């Protein structure tokens, strides 16, 4: 894999992680406003957790291919 492709994948992983954090914040805000206990709360939490697992797998693949452990 070329250096630019590695950099792009690594950047994509970072951007996706930031988007996931935004999604978590938004979910917390929605839950805070949900005073009626909407039935979709738990499925939404499960989907966000699923996204995190998939992102963790993607990041592991990226860092394995790039040779970066993610440690600063």
N, C-alpha and C positions, 0 to 999 in steps of 0.2 A: 504494500500500500504506500502511496506517495506521501510525502510530508504534508502537503496541502490537504489531502484527503483525511489524514489523521487529525490535523488541526481542526478541520471542519467537523468531524465526528465529535471531537472533544468539546468544541464550542456548542454543538447541537445538544449534547448531553447537559451541559451547564445551563443552556437556555430552557431546556425542558424541566430541569430541576427548579429553576426560578418560577416557571409557569405552575408547577405543582405546588410550590409554596403559596403562590397567589390563589390557587384553587382552594387550598386548605384555609387560608384567611377568609375567603369568601364564604366557604361552608360554615365557618364559625360565626360569621355575621348573620347568615341566614338562620342558623340554629338559635342564635340569640334573639331573633325576632319571631321565632316560631313558638308562640305561646300556647298554641293549640295542640302541639305534639303531632305534627304531620306524619303520616305513615311512611313517607319516603325518606325519613331521616336516616334510618339504619342502612337501607340500600345505598344511599348516597355515601355514607361513611365507608361502606364496604367497597364501593367503586373507587374511591380515592385511595384506599389501602391497596387495592389491586393495581392501580396506576403506579403506586410507589414501588411495589414488588417488580413490576415490569420495568420500571426505570432503573431500579437497582441492577437487574439483569443486564439491561442495555449498557449501563455504566461499566459494569464488570467486563463486558465484552469489549467496550471501547478501550478501557485501560489495559486490558490484556493485549489487544492489537497494537496499541500505541506504545506500550511498555512503561506506562506511567501508573504508579500506585495510587495517585491522588493525594499523597502526602506532601505537605508544603514545607 
